[in-house]
Amino acid sequence: MGFELIIETALGMQNIDTIAAASSRVESLHFGVADYAASTQARTTNIGGANPDYHMVTDPDEVGSRGVHWGDMWHFALSRLVMAARANGLRPVDGPFGDISDPIGLEAQARRSAALGCEGKWAIHPSQVEAANRIFSPSTTEVERAQGILSAMEDAHRDGLGAVSYQGKMIDLASLRQAETVVRKANEISAKA
């Protein structure tokens, strides 16, 4: 039986490396954003998502106007969770998005966590399942590009090269590992479908 652990306190985040390595039965780390927010005394009552108070303003332009750029107040914690999970061979999973009336906000948060390396996201309402499955599954375009990288790197290896150009971009062994990850994930999803 495997363990799926939720990191949902400041103490848990402080000790995340020890927690991630605590047992060979640990399979994944999940971000419990609401309890984490309460634990850190964050000034929010949302479960995940944006906070209008977490923003930067630009310098004034020539007429004195300033732009506002919202930030992701959960970025550090989620990045930290991904790092600890991956360093220990675990799956990182993003926590819930509480505003079930905001599918655009859910998609934005899910895309950010997928970009950071999370493999999934909690769905706390049936309306969130389709978006989570779609966002955390490699697209056809991503898979085709990854397969092209694998082929180009196979040719490079045969020619004794460590790096080559593919679609106008340099690719190397790190590109190969990234492409292998995309193809492996797509194959795992296909096998379960």
Order of alpha helices (4+ residues) and beta strands (2+ residues): beta-alpha-alpha-beta-alpha-beta-beta-alpha-beta-alpha-beta-alpha-alpha-beta-beta-alpha
